[in-house]
Amino acid sequence: MGVVAGIVPAMTFVNVGTLGARPGKRDELVALLTRPTAVLGDVGCLAYDVGIDDSQPDTVFVMELWKSAEAHRASLALPEVQAQIAEARPLLSGEFGGFGFDVVGSPLHA
């Protein structure tokens, strides 16, 4: 990808999403999503932040920063990630939202 109108080429990929939790299961889902693992870092995950907003008690927010969109896609095929997804299914309501984008610059990074 070349420079366009002063924008630097994509450096990383961000995936931001919401996961609907079954009523009363939000904290259990957060505990699952924040369980320490090295596998994500090994495949190119630079940050994986999980958050809540008490005004939305059945929603979990996730922000992922990846070396590339390909690294994110590849992570979904890992046995460890597939096992975590299977473990999370009973906690999920089926309501999902979000978006992803390629980072093209930041005032914090040269």
C-alpha positions as CSV (number, residue, x, y, z in Angstrom):
1,M,0.0,0.0,0.0
2,G,1.5,3.4,-1.0
3,V,1.3,6.7,0.7
4,V,-2.0,8.5,-0.1
5,A,-2.4,12.3,0.5
6,G,0.1,12.3,3.4
7,I,-1.3,9.2,5.0
8,V,1.2,6.5,5.9
9,P,0.7,2.9,4.9
10,A,-1.2,0.6,7.2
11,M,0.9,-0.3,10.2
12,T,-1.5,-2.5,12.1
13,F,-5.1,-3.8,12.2
14,V,-7.6,-2.9,14.9
15,N,-10.7,-5.0,15.7
16,V,-13.3,-3.4,18.0
17,G,-16.4,-5.3,19.1
18,T,-19.1,-5.9,21.5
19,L,-20.2,-9.3,22.8
20,G,-23.6,-9.7,24.3
21,A,-23.5,-11.8,27.5
22,R,-26.4,-13.8,28.8
23,P,-28.0,-12.0,31.8
24,G,-25.8,-12.4,34.8
25,K,-22.9,-13.9,32.8
26,R,-20.9,-10.8,31.9
27,D,-18.3,-11.1,34.7
28,E,-17.8,-14.8,33.9
29,L,-17.3,-13.9,30.2
30,V,-14.8,-11.1,31.2
31,A,-12.9,-13.6,33.3
32,L,-12.6,-16.0,30.4
33,L,-11.6,-13.3,27.9
34,T,-8.9,-11.9,30.3
35,R,-7.4,-15.3,31.3
36,P,-3.6,-15.0,30.6
37,T,-2.4,-16.6,27.4
38,A,0.8,-16.3,25.4
39,V,-0.6,-17.7,22.2
40,L,-2.2,-14.5,21.0
41,G,1.1,-12.6,21.3
42,D,2.9,-15.4,19.5
43,V,0.7,-14.9,16.4
44,G,0.8,-11.1,16.2
45,C,-1.6,-9.7,18.8
46,L,-0.2,-6.5,20.2
47,A,-3.1,-5.6,22.5
48,Y,-6.3,-7.3,23.7
49,D,-8.3,-5.1,26.0
50,V,-11.6,-6.1,27.5
51,G,-13.9,-3.6,29.1
52,I,-17.4,-3.0,30.6
53,D,-19.8,-0.2,31.0
54,D,-22.2,-0.6,33.9
55,S,-25.0,1.1,32.0
56,Q,-24.9,-1.9,29.7
57,P,-24.7,-4.8,32.2
58,D,-24.9,-7.6,29.5
59,T,-22.3,-6.2,27.1
60,V,-18.5,-6.8,27.0
61,F,-16.3,-4.5,24.9
62,V,-13.2,-5.8,23.2
63,M,-10.4,-3.9,21.5
64,E,-7.7,-5.9,19.7
65,L,-4.6,-4.5,18.0
66,W,-2.9,-6.8,15.6
67,K,0.2,-6.7,13.4
68,S,-2.1,-7.3,10.4
69,A,-5.6,-8.4,9.5
70,E,-4.1,-11.7,8.3
71,A,-2.6,-12.3,11.8
72,H,-6.1,-11.7,13.3
73,R,-7.7,-14.1,10.8
74,A,-5.1,-16.7,11.4
75,S,-5.5,-16.5,15.2
76,L,-9.1,-17.7,14.8
77,A,-8.0,-21.1,13.5
78,L,-5.7,-21.8,16.5
79,P,-6.8,-24.8,18.6
80,E,-6.5,-22.7,21.8
81,V,-8.6,-19.9,20.4
82,Q,-11.2,-22.4,19.1
83,A,-11.3,-23.9,22.6
84,Q,-11.9,-20.5,24.2
85,I,-14.6,-19.7,21.7
86,A,-16.3,-23.0,22.5
87,E,-16.0,-22.3,26.3
88,A,-17.5,-18.8,25.8
89,R,-20.6,-19.9,23.7
90,P,-22.8,-20.8,26.7
91,L,-22.1,-17.3,28.1
92,L,-23.0,-15.4,25.0
93,S,-26.5,-14.1,24.1
94,G,-25.7,-14.1,20.3
95,E,-25.7,-10.3,20.1
96,F,-22.5,-9.0,18.5
97,G,-21.3,-5.7,17.1
98,G,-18.1,-4.2,15.9
99,F,-15.8,-3.2,13.1
100,G,-12.2,-3.5,12.1
101,F,-9.8,-1.1,10.3
102,D,-6.2,-0.8,9.1
103,V,-4.3,1.8,11.1
104,V,-2.8,4.4,8.7
105,G,-1.2,6.7,11.3
106,S,-1.0,8.0,14.8
107,P,0.2,11.2,16.4
108,L,1.9,9.0,19.1
109,H,4.1,7.0,16.6
110,A,6.6,8.1,14.0
